Amino acid sequence: MRAQPWVWVIALALTGCQDFGKAHQECIDEGRCIPEGGQLRQRGEACGALDVCEGGACVDGVCCESACEGQCEACNVAGFEGSCVAVSGEPRGAREACTGGGSLCGGACDGVERLACEYPTLSCRQGGCSAGVRTEPASCSAGECPALLSTQCSGGICGANDCATVKQVVAGYDFTCALLSDGTVWCWGENSSGQLGLGDDEPRFVPTRVPTLSGVKALATSQRGASACAILSNDTVSCWGDNFYGQLGVGVSGGYRNTPQVVETLANVQSVAVGGFHACAIVRAGGDFKAWCWGENTFGQVGDGTWDEDRPSPVAVCSSGSGAGCLGPSNVWELALGDFHSCARMGNNVRCWGSHGAGQLGLLKDFFAHPNPVTVPLFTTPTAPASPVVFAGANVSCAINSAGEAHCWGSNSAGQLANGAFGGDTHIPGRLCAGPGTLSCAPLGSVAAIAIGEASACAQLVSGPPVCWGRDTRFQLGDGLPAADNRYASSAIAVAAPIVGLTLGSYHGCTWKDAEVRCWGWSGLGQLGNDDQV
């Protein structure tokens, strides 16, 4: 029996063709109809908008096995046409571009991950510090570098890459250097002998970083010399500046070095001190501590039992005798150097050597030079105090005894002994006076530290502001009073207490605390670091 027409129409619909006006053979895949002008295409064949892909979809201009919609996949990769494969570089076709594409933080397809771009976690901004402002480092995040974050440094002091505090300041002959908490060293002032360590001989009127020094543990310089030294993180010593007498310890004398030079043969260095034209260091030898010195030795100030022959390389300080095999003193706890003499705390005694022309060795019997350490009589110090107790400068020596009382001896040409006397050198340790007075003035209170300049000195007190005395021709006493030739007893300087430390150079001085350095005195060569040249 011939089928009725309505039965045929129903059968056609059940096969899935949605266009009842098309023949059954023009319909494929459960209901898709080939549009007018289109063709049925096989997987991997090029396809257009009117074509129908058997078993898939037209993606990226070819018939593909699936929709292939991942940000980093495509179906038209040469050799893989018809299959979704991961791509490298930028997404293909009409897919969304990677965020930040082409930039440092921008994403890209990596040839492995199909669904989305991959993003680097690189550092996109280095942290740093400039003009007292610290900038935070940053790493790429989701294709972008985070917004800049900055912080004002407390006190406005920058180290190499971060905010810093002041660990130590040393004043020399018209120059100054500071050690910051990040181990960097910054210097300013006179530089004709390369004493700033910057690689040239041009002065600096603001603090400038010594580029070749990092990880520094301590600094030393002399108020009379044009050289400086630093203890490095590996417990060696580097020195720079004037080397006329071999005071840099590099094995030869003469000229100067404008960059730090490693001192020969020294290791395990615990502390370093610089005199007028010589230097010394304490070296740990097993469980003992020995003293080594180098540089000018006209008066036996290197302590090896000889004089008149400079030492451009370190030599051991000898308790007696001379030569490489001499017996060196034990338990050397600290050093303090003047122009032509040296002092040390050994055990609970102060021992000095070198020139005694102004009584700076503290000996009662003579004024001769001594090339071996001699004990200063009538004076004892704590065996192991928490802070230094021996100090020296020019032709003066000072020490703090176990009761916290400060005594000085040596030259008093400008009142630098603060004993109320108008001149008159002395080899007898005398306690410092508090305020103007006479030889019977009231003694100065408990002293934490002493700094000695060319012909002036200052004391850091346990309580209260620092006090200074001696020559004041260039306002180096910092007391705010009109310049005067000499002050024979201490007067308070205009720096608020408390402070961490103080230092005196030839004609200027500085104190420091946290992130602040305050200097006073002559600034004709930039030694105050405030860009002032008067």
C-alpha positions as CSV (number, residue, x, y, z in Angstrom):
1,M,0.0,0.0,0.0
2,R,1.3,3.4,-0.9
3,A,2.2,5.6,2.2
4,Q,0.2,8.7,2.9
5,P,2.0,12.0,2.5
6,W,1.5,13.0,6.1
7,V,3.2,9.9,7.3
8,W,6.3,10.8,5.3
9,V,6.5,14.3,6.8
10,I,6.3,12.9,10.3
11,A,9.1,10.5,9.5
12,L,11.2,13.3,8.2
13,A,10.8,15.3,11.4
14,L,11.7,12.4,13.5
15,T,15.0,12.1,11.8
16,G,15.9,15.5,13.2
17,C,15.9,17.9,10.2
18,Q,14.5,21.2,11.5
19,D,13.9,22.7,8.0
20,F,10.9,20.8,6.7
21,G,11.6,22.2,3.3
22,K,14.8,20.4,2.8
23,A,15.4,16.9,1.6
24,H,16.4,14.3,4.1
25,Q,19.9,13.9,2.7
26,E,20.7,17.6,3.3
27,C,20.3,17.2,7.0
28,I,23.0,15.8,9.2
29,D,23.9,15.3,12.9
30,E,20.5,15.2,14.5
31,G,19.1,18.4,13.1
32,R,21.7,20.6,11.5
33,C,20.8,21.6,8.0
34,I,23.4,22.6,5.4
35,P,22.6,26.2,4.5
36,E,22.2,27.4,1.0
37,G,25.7,27.7,-0.5
38,G,27.3,25.6,2.3
39,Q,28.9,22.2,2.2
40,L,29.4,19.3,4.4
41,R,33.1,19.3,5.6
42,Q,35.2,16.6,7.2
43,R,37.5,17.1,10.3
44,G,40.6,19.1,9.4
45,E,39.1,20.6,6.2
46,A,38.9,24.3,5.8
47,C,35.5,25.6,6.5
48,G,33.5,28.8,6.1
49,A,30.5,30.3,7.8
50,L,28.0,28.4,5.7
51,D,29.7,25.0,5.9
52,V,28.7,22.2,8.3
53,C,31.4,20.1,9.9
54,E,30.6,16.5,10.4
55,G,31.1,15.4,13.9
56,G,32.4,18.8,15.1
57,A,32.4,22.6,14.6
58,C,34.1,25.1,12.3
59,V,36.8,26.6,14.6
60,D,39.7,28.8,13.5
61,G,38.8,28.2,9.8
62,V,38.9,24.4,10.0
63,C,36.5,21.6,11.0
64,C,37.5,20.8,14.5
65,E,36.9,17.8,16.9
66,S,35.3,20.1,19.5
67,A,34.5,23.7,20.2
68,C,38.1,24.5,21.2
69,E,37.3,27.6,23.2
70,G,40.4,27.7,25.6
71,Q,42.3,31.0,25.6
72,C,45.5,29.2,24.7
73,E,44.4,26.5,22.2
74,A,43.7,26.5,18.5
75,C,42.4,24.0,15.9
76,N,44.4,25.2,12.8
77,V,47.9,24.6,14.0
78,A,49.9,23.3,11.0
79,G,50.2,19.5,11.2
80,F,47.4,19.2,13.7
81,E,44.5,20.7,11.8
82,G,41.2,19.4,13.2
83,S,42.5,18.9,16.7
84,C,42.6,21.3,19.7
85,V,46.2,21.8,20.6
86,A,48.0,24.2,23.1
87,V,49.7,27.2,21.5
88,S,52.6,29.5,22.5
89,G,52.7,33.2,22.4
90,E,49.6,35.3,22.0
91,P,46.1,33.7,21.9
92,R,44.9,33.0,18.4
93,G,41.8,34.0,16.5
94,A,39.1,36.0,18.3
95,R,40.1,34.7,21.8
96,E,40.7,37.2,24.6
97,A,44.3,38.6,24.7
98,C,46.5,37.9,27.7
99,T,46.5,40.7,30.3
100,G,49.6,43.0,29.9
101,G,50.7,41.2,26.8
102,G,54.2,42.2,25.7
103,S,55.1,43.9,29.0
104,L,57.4,42.5,31.8
105,C,54.4,41.2,33.7
106,G,52.3,40.3,30.7
107,G,50.9,36.9,30.2
108,A,51.4,34.5,27.3
109,C,50.4,31.1,26.1
110,D,53.1,28.6,27.1
111,G,52.3,25.7,24.7
112,V,51.2,23.4,27.6
113,E,48.2,25.0,29.4
114,R,45.2,25.3,27.1
115,L,42.6,27.0,29.2
116,A,44.3,30.3,30.1
117,C,47.4,32.4,29.7
118,E,50.3,31.9,32.1
119,Y,51.7,34.9,34.1
120,P,55.3,35.4,35.4
121,T,56.0,36.1,39.1
122,L,59.1,38.1,38.2
123,S,60.3,41.1,40.2
124,C,58.9,44.1,38.4
125,R,60.3,46.8,40.6
126,Q,63.3,46.9,42.8
127,G,63.0,48.4,46.2
128,G,65.2,51.3,47.0
129,C,65.7,54.4,49.0
130,S,66.4,57.9,47.9
131,A,66.0,61.4,49.4
132,G,64.8,59.8,52.6
133,V,62.0,57.8,51.0
134,R,61.9,54.1,50.8
135,T,60.1,52.4,47.9
136,E,58.8,48.8,48.3
137,P,59.9,46.1,45.9
138,A,57.1,44.5,43.9
139,S,56.5,41.3,41.9
140,C,54.2,40.8,39.0
141,S,50.6,39.9,39.9
142,A,48.0,38.7,37.4
143,G,49.8,40.4,34.5
144,E,50.4,43.7,36.2
145,C,53.0,45.4,38.4
146,P,51.3,46.5,41.7
147,A,51.0,50.3,42.4
148,L,54.1,52.0,43.9
149,L,54.3,52.0,47.7
150,S,56.6,54.3,49.5
151,T,57.4,55.2,53.1
152,Q,59.2,58.2,54.5
153,C,62.3,57.1,56.5
154,S,62.4,58.0,60.1
155,G,65.0,60.8,60.3
156,G,65.2,60.9,56.5
157,I,68.3,58.7,56.2
158,C,68.7,56.1,53.4
159,G,71.2,53.3,53.2
160,A,72.0,51.5,50.0
161,N,68.5,50.3,49.3
162,D,66.5,50.8,52.5
163,C,65.9,53.2,55.4
164,A,68.8,53.0,57.9
165,T,69.9,54.2,61.2
166,V,73.4,55.6,62.1
167,K,75.6,53.0,63.8
168,Q,78.8,55.0,64.1
169,V,80.3,58.4,63.0
170,V,84.1,59.2,62.8
171,A,85.5,62.6,62.3
172,G,89.0,63.1,60.7
173,Y,91.1,65.9,59.5
174,D,88.3,68.0,57.9
175,F,86.3,65.0,56.8
176,T,83.6,62.8,58.3
177,C,82.4,59.2,57.6
178,A,79.3,57.4,58.9
179,L,78.5,53.7,59.2
180,L,74.9,52.9,58.7
181,S,72.9,50.0,60.1
182,D,72.9,48.3,56.6
183,G,76.7,48.1,56.6
184,T,77.2,50.9,54.1
185,V,79.7,53.7,54.6
186,W,79.0,57.3,53.7
187,C,81.7,60.1,53.7
188,W,81.9,63.8,53.2
189,G,84.4,66.7,53.4
190,E,88.0,67.1,52.4
191,N,89.3,64.5,49.9
192,S,92.7,65.7,48.6
193,S,94.3,62.5,49.8
194,G,91.4,60.2,48.8
195,Q,90.3,60.0,52.4
196,L,86.7,59.7,51.4
197,G,87.4,56.4,49.6
198,L,85.3,57.4,46.6
199,G,87.9,56.8,43.9
200,D,88.9,60.4,43.3
201,D,90.2,63.5,45.2
202,E,87.3,65.8,44.9
203,P,85.6,67.1,48.1
204,R,82.0,66.2,48.9
205,F,79.7,68.6,50.7
206,V,76.9,66.1,51.4
207,P,77.2,62.4,52.5
208,T,78.3,60.2,49.6
209,R,78.3,56.4,49.7
210,V,81.7,54.6,49.4
211,P,80.7,52.3,46.6
212,T,83.2,49.5,47.2
213,L,82.3,49.0,50.9
214,S,79.5,46.8,52.2
215,G,78.9,44.7,55.3
216,V,81.2,47.0,57.3
217,K,81.2,46.4,61.1
218,A,83.2,49.3,62.4
219,L,85.1,52.5,61.3
220,A,88.1,54.4,62.6
221,T,89.9,57.5,61.7
222,S,92.2,60.1,63.3
223,Q,91.4,63.7,64.0
224,R,94.8,64.6,62.7
225,G,95.3,62.3,59.8
226,A,93.8,61.9,56.3
227,S,93.2,58.2,56.4
228,A,90.4,55.9,57.6
229,C,90.0,52.1,58.1
230,A,87.0,49.8,58.3
231,I,86.5,46.3,59.7
232,L,84.7,44.2,57.1
233,S,82.2,41.4,57.6
234,N,84.9,38.7,57.2
235,D,86.9,40.3,60.0
236,T,89.6,41.8,57.8
237,V,90.6,45.5,57.6
238,S,90.6,47.8,54.7
239,C,92.1,51.3,54.8
240,W,92.2,54.3,52.4
241,G,93.6,57.8,52.2
242,D,97.1,59.1,52.9
243,N,99.8,56.5,52.9
244,F,103.0,58.6,53.2
245,Y,104.2,56.7,56.3
246,G,102.7,53.3,55.3
247,Q,99.6,53.9,57.5
248,L,97.3,51.9,55.1
249,G,99.2,48.7,55.9
250,V,99.6,47.7,52.3
251,G,103.3,46.8,52.4
252,V,104.6,50.0,50.8
253,S,104.8,53.7,51.9
254,G,104.1,56.8,49.8
255,G,101.3,58.5,48.0
256,Y,97.7,57.8,48.8
257,R,94.9,55.4,47.9
258,N,91.4,56.8,47.0
259,T,89.7,53.4,47.4
260,P,89.8,51.0,50.3
261,Q,92.8,48.6,50.4
262,V,93.0,45.4,52.3
263,V,95.6,45.5,55.1
264,E,98.2,42.8,54.7
265,T,98.2,39.6,56.8
266,L,95.5,40.6,59.3
267,A,92.6,38.2,60.0
268,N,90.1,37.7,62.9
269,V,90.2,41.5,63.6
270,Q,88.1,42.5,66.5
271,S,88.7,46.3,66.5
272,V,90.8,48.9,64.7
273,A,92.1,52.4,65.7
274,V,93.8,55.1,63.7
275,G,96.3,57.6,65.0
276,G,97.9,60.6,63.5
277,F,99.8,58.6,60.9
278,H,99.7,55.0,62.2
279,A,97.0,52.4,62.9
280,C,96.5,49.4,65.2
281,A,94.2,46.5,65.4
282,I,93.2,43.8,68.0
283,V,93.4,40.3,66.5
284,R,91.9,37.2,68.1
285,A,94.4,34.5,68.3
286,G,92.7,31.4,69.7
287,G,91.3,32.5,73.0
288,D,93.7,35.5,73.3
289,F,93.6,39.0,71.9
290,K,96.8,40.5,70.5
291,A,97.7,44.0,69.2
292,W,99.2,44.7,65.8
293,C,100.3,48.1,64.5
294,W,101.6,49.7,61.3
295,G,102.5,53.1,59.9
296,E,104.7,55.9,61.2
297,N,107.1,54.8,64.0
298,T,109.3,57.9,64.7
299,F,108.6,57.7,68.4
300,G,108.0,53.9,68.7
301,Q,104.2,54.3,68.4
302,V,103.8,51.0,66.6
303,G,105.0,49.3,69.8
304,D,107.3,46.7,68.4
305,G,110.3,47.9,70.5
306,T,111.8,50.0,67.7
307,W,111.6,53.6,66.6
308,D,112.6,55.8,63.6
309,E,111.7,53.1,61.1
310,D,108.1,53.2,59.7
311,R,106.2,49.9,59.3
312,P,104.1,49.7,56.1
313,S,102.9,46.2,57.1
314,P,101.4,45.2,60.5
315,V,103.9,44.2,63.2
316,A,103.1,42.7,66.6
317,V,103.1,45.0,69.6
318,C,105.8,43.7,72.0
319,S,105.6,43.7,75.8
320,S,109.4,43.9,75.7
321,G,112.2,43.6,73.2
322,S,111.6,43.7,69.5
323,G,111.4,41.5,66.4
324,A,109.0,39.0,65.0
325,G,109.5,36.6,67.9
326,C,108.9,39.1,70.7
327,L,106.3,38.3,73.4
328,G,103.1,40.3,72.7
329,P,100.9,41.4,75.5
330,S,97.8,39.3,76.2
331,N,94.2,40.3,76.8
332,V,94.3,43.5,74.8
333,W,90.7,44.6,75.1
334,E,90.7,48.0,73.3
335,L,93.0,50.5,71.6
336,A,93.2,54.3,71.5
337,L,95.7,56.2,69.3
338,G,97.0,59.8,69.4
339,D,99.3,61.6,67.0
340,F,102.5,59.9,68.1
341,H,101.5,57.5,70.9
342,S,99.2,54.6,71.5
343,C,97.3,53.3,74.5
344,A,95.4,50.1,75.2
345,R,93.4,48.5,77.9
346,M,95.2,45.2,78.8
347,G,93.4,43.3,81.6
348,N,92.4,46.1,84.0
349,N,95.4,48.3,83.3
350,V,96.0,51.1,80.8
351,R,99.3,50.7,79.0
352,C,100.7,53.2,76.5
353,W,103.8,53.5,74.2
354,G,105.4,56.0,71.8
355,S,106.0,59.7,72.4
356,H,105.9,61.0,76.0
357,G,107.0,64.6,75.2
358,A,103.8,66.1,76.7
359,G,103.3,63.4,79.3
360,Q,100.7,61.5,77.3
361,L,102.0,58.1,78.4
362,G,101.2,59.0,82.0
363,L,104.6,58.0,83.4
364,L,105.9,59.7,86.6
365,K,109.6,59.2,86.0
366,D,110.5,60.7,82.6
367,F,109.4,62.3,79.3
368,F,111.2,59.9,76.9
369,A,109.7,57.9,74.1
370,H,108.9,54.3,74.9
371,P,108.7,51.8,72.0
372,N,107.1,49.1,74.3
373,P,103.9,49.4,76.3
374,V,104.3,50.8,79.8
375,T,101.7,50.8,82.5
376,V,100.0,54.1,83.5
377,P,100.4,54.2,87.3
378,L,97.8,55.2,89.8
379,F,95.0,54.1,87.5
380,T,92.8,51.0,87.0
381,T,89.9,50.3,84.8
382,P,87.1,47.7,84.8
383,T,88.3,44.3,83.5
384,A,85.5,43.9,81.0
385,P,83.3,47.1,80.7
386,A,80.4,47.3,78.4
387,S,81.8,50.3,76.5
388,P,85.3,51.7,75.8
389,V,87.2,53.2,78.7
390,V,90.5,54.3,77.0
391,F,90.7,57.3,74.7
392,A,93.5,59.2,73.0
393,G,94.1,62.1,70.5
394,A,96.8,64.5,69.5
395,N,99.1,64.5,72.6
396,V,96.4,63.6,75.2
397,S,95.3,60.4,76.8
398,C,92.1,59.8,78.9
399,A,90.5,56.8,80.7
400,I,87.4,56.1,82.7
401,N,88.0,54.2,85.9
402,S,85.7,51.6,87.5
403,A,83.7,54.3,89.3
404,G,82.9,56.1,86.0
405,E,85.3,58.9,86.7
406,A,87.1,60.4,83.7
407,H,90.8,61.3,84.0
408,C,93.1,62.8,81.4
409,W,96.8,63.5,81.1
410,G,99.3,64.9,78.5
411,S,99.3,68.3,76.7
412,N,97.2,71.1,78.1
413,S,98.2,73.8,75.7
414,A,94.6,74.8,75.0
415,G,93.0,73.5,78.2
416,Q,92.3,70.1,76.6
417,L,92.7,68.4,80.0
418,A,89.7,70.3,81.5
419,N,91.4,70.6,84.8
420,G,90.9,74.4,85.2
421,A,94.6,75.1,84.6
422,F,95.7,77.6,82.0
423,G,98.1,75.5,80.1
424,G,100.8,73.3,81.6
425,D,101.3,69.7,80.4
426,T,101.0,66.9,83.0
427,H,101.9,63.2,83.2
428,I,99.6,62.7,86.2
429,P,96.0,61.6,85.4
430,G,93.7,64.2,86.6
431,R,89.9,64.1,86.9
432,L,87.9,66.4,84.5
433,C,86.3,69.5,85.9
434,A,82.6,70.2,85.6
435,G,82.0,73.8,84.4
436,P,84.3,76.8,84.6
437,G,86.5,76.8,87.6
438,T,90.0,76.7,88.9
439,L,92.3,73.8,89.9
440,S,89.8,73.1,92.7
441,C,86.8,72.9,90.4
442,A,84.0,70.3,91.0
443,P,84.8,67.0,89.2
444,L,82.7,66.1,86.2
445,G,80.0,63.5,86.8
446,S,79.8,59.9,85.5
447,V,81.3,59.7,81.9
448,A,80.3,57.2,79.2
449,A,82.8,58.2,76.5
450,I,85.4,60.8,75.5
451,A,86.3,62.2,72.1
452,I,89.6,64.1,71.6
453,G,90.3,66.5,68.8
454,E,93.3,68.4,67.6
455,A,93.3,70.6,70.7
456,S,89.9,70.1,72.2
457,A,87.9,67.3,73.8
458,C,84.3,66.4,74.6
459,A,82.7,63.9,77.1
460,Q,79.5,62.0,76.6
461,L,77.9,61.8,80.1
462,V,75.8,59.0,81.5
463,S,73.1,61.6,82.1
464,G,72.7,65.0,80.4
465,P,74.0,66.6,77.3
466,P,77.7,66.3,76.2
467,V,80.2,68.7,77.4
468,C,83.3,70.0,75.6
469,W,86.5,72.0,76.5
470,G,89.8,73.2,74.9
471,R,90.4,75.2,71.8
472,D,87.3,76.8,70.2
473,T,88.7,79.0,67.5
474,R,86.3,77.5,64.9
475,F,83.4,76.7,67.1
476,Q,84.5,73.2,67.5
477,L,83.2,73.0,71.1
478,G,79.6,73.4,69.8
479,D,78.4,75.2,72.9
480,G,76.7,78.1,71.1
481,L,79.1,80.6,72.6
482,P,81.2,83.1,70.7
483,A,84.4,81.5,69.4
484,A,87.2,81.7,71.9
485,D,90.8,80.6,71.9
486,N,90.6,78.2,74.8
487,R,88.2,77.0,77.4
488,Y,89.8,75.4,80.4
489,A,86.8,73.5,81.9
490,S,83.9,71.8,80.3
491,S,80.7,73.5,79.1
492,A,77.6,71.9,77.7
493,I,77.1,71.8,73.9
494,A,73.9,72.6,72.2
495,V,72.8,69.0,71.5
496,A,69.9,67.4,73.3
497,A,70.5,64.3,75.3
498,P,70.5,61.4,75.1
499,I,72.9,60.6,72.2
500,V,74.4,57.3,71.0
501,G,77.9,58.7,70.5
502,L,80.1,61.6,69.7
503,T,83.3,62.2,67.7
504,L,85.7,65.1,67.2
505,G,87.8,65.9,64.2
506,S,90.4,68.6,63.8
507,Y,88.1,71.5,63.9
508,H,84.6,70.0,64.0
509,G,82.5,67.5,65.9
510,C,79.4,65.3,65.5
511,T,77.0,63.4,67.6
512,W,74.5,60.8,66.4
513,K,71.4,59.1,67.5
514,D,69.0,56.7,65.6
515,A,68.8,58.2,62.1
516,E,70.2,61.7,62.9
517,V,73.7,63.1,62.7
518,R,74.4,66.6,64.1
519,C,77.7,68.3,63.4
520,W,79.2,71.6,64.3
521,G,82.4,73.6,63.8
522,W,84.3,74.6,60.7
523,S,82.6,73.5,57.4
524,G,84.9,75.1,54.8
525,L,85.6,71.8,53.1
526,G,82.1,70.2,53.6
527,Q,83.0,68.3,56.7
528,L,79.6,69.1,58.3
529,G,77.8,67.4,55.4
530,N,75.1,70.0,55.1
531,D,76.2,71.4,51.7
532,D,77.6,74.4,53.5
533,Q,81.1,75.8,52.6
534,V,81.6,78.5,55.2
